[in-house]
Amino acid sequence: MSCYHRSAAIVILTASLLPTAVLASTDDAWEALRADVSAKCLEAAAGSMEAPQAVVDPFGSESFGLALISGKPKGAEGRISQICVYNKQTKAVELGGELTEDMLKTPAK
């Protein structure tokens, strides 16, 4: 096999394996992002909620990770939710205002 053909075969073989390797690392990266969004949003909500729980948007937006945090408000009855926005670049989080269960119900038609 000539040097040219050998080089071409190596390039083709490497290129055929590349999508699998990229996909695997992308899945790992998305999972790491979701875990960080969850942890930071739960930490931010711990001051206003007892035992908060997070539902993380699987991919968020282009610039932000997104989660809905829900739990019992500290010192009160019922259940509240807050939208959590995670800046993918700075990793800072911000919480929206408290949404009550009544605010989240869809009106009957």
C-alpha positions as CSV (number, residue, x, y, z in Angstrom):
1,M,0.0,0.0,0.0
2,S,1.4,3.4,-1.0
3,C,2.0,6.1,1.6
4,Y,-0.8,8.1,0.0
5,H,-3.3,5.3,0.2
6,R,-2.2,4.5,3.8
7,S,-2.7,8.1,4.8
8,A,-6.1,8.2,3.1
9,A,-7.2,5.1,4.9
10,I,-6.2,6.5,8.2
11,V,-8.1,9.7,7.6
12,I,-11.2,7.8,6.5
13,L,-11.0,5.5,9.5
14,T,-10.5,8.4,11.9
15,A,-13.4,10.4,10.4
16,S,-15.7,7.4,10.7
17,L,-15.0,7.1,14.4
18,L,-15.2,10.9,15.1
19,P,-19.1,11.3,15.2
20,T,-19.3,8.5,17.9
21,A,-16.7,10.1,20.1
22,V,-18.2,13.6,19.7
23,L,-21.7,12.3,20.5
24,A,-20.5,10.6,23.6
25,S,-18.7,13.7,25.0
26,T,-21.7,15.9,24.0
27,D,-24.0,13.6,26.1
28,D,-21.6,13.8,29.0
29,A,-21.4,17.6,28.6
30,W,-25.2,18.0,28.6
31,E,-25.5,15.8,31.7
32,A,-22.8,17.8,33.5
33,L,-24.7,21.0,32.6
34,R,-28.0,19.7,33.8
35,A,-26.4,18.6,37.1
36,D,-24.8,22.0,37.6
37,V,-28.1,23.8,36.8
38,S,-29.9,21.6,39.3
39,A,-27.4,22.0,42.1
40,K,-27.0,25.8,41.7
41,C,-30.7,26.4,41.4
42,L,-31.6,24.3,44.4
43,E,-28.9,26.1,46.4
44,A,-30.4,29.5,45.4
45,A,-33.9,28.4,46.3
46,A,-32.9,26.9,49.7
47,G,-33.3,30.3,51.3
48,S,-37.0,30.6,50.5
49,M,-38.2,26.9,50.2
50,E,-38.1,23.8,52.4
51,A,-36.8,20.8,50.5
52,P,-36.9,22.3,47.0
53,Q,-37.0,20.1,43.9
54,A,-35.8,20.9,40.5
55,V,-37.1,20.1,37.0
56,V,-34.3,21.0,34.6
57,D,-35.0,21.8,30.9
58,P,-32.9,19.2,29.1
59,F,-31.0,21.7,27.0
60,G,-32.1,25.2,28.0
61,S,-31.7,28.0,25.5
62,E,-28.6,29.0,23.6
63,S,-27.2,31.1,26.5
64,F,-29.1,29.9,29.5
65,G,-29.8,26.7,31.5
66,L,-33.4,26.7,32.8
67,A,-35.2,25.0,35.6
68,L,-38.4,25.1,37.5
69,I,-37.8,24.9,41.3
70,S,-40.8,23.9,43.5
71,G,-41.3,23.4,47.2
72,K,-43.0,24.5,50.4
73,P,-42.4,28.1,51.2
74,K,-40.4,28.5,54.5
75,G,-42.8,29.6,57.3
76,A,-45.9,29.2,55.2
77,E,-48.3,26.6,53.9
78,G,-48.9,25.5,50.3
79,R,-46.4,25.1,47.5
80,I,-44.6,27.6,45.4
81,S,-42.4,27.4,42.2
82,Q,-39.7,29.7,40.9
83,I,-38.1,29.8,37.4
84,C,-34.4,29.6,37.7
85,V,-32.1,31.0,35.0
86,Y,-28.5,29.7,34.8
87,N,-26.0,31.7,32.7
88,K,-24.0,29.1,30.7
89,Q,-21.1,31.5,30.4
90,T,-20.7,32.8,34.0
91,K,-22.5,30.0,35.8
92,A,-24.5,32.5,37.8
93,V,-28.1,31.8,38.7
94,E,-31.1,34.1,39.2
95,L,-34.6,33.2,40.5
96,G,-37.8,34.6,39.3
97,G,-40.6,35.6,41.6
98,E,-42.7,33.1,43.6
99,L,-45.5,31.4,41.6
100,T,-48.3,29.9,43.6
101,E,-50.2,26.8,42.7
102,D,-53.2,28.9,41.6
103,M,-51.0,30.9,39.2
104,L,-49.7,27.7,37.6
105,K,-53.2,26.2,37.0
106,T,-54.5,26.3,33.4
107,P,-58.0,27.9,33.3
108,A,-60.7,25.4,32.4
109,K,-62.3,25.9,28.9
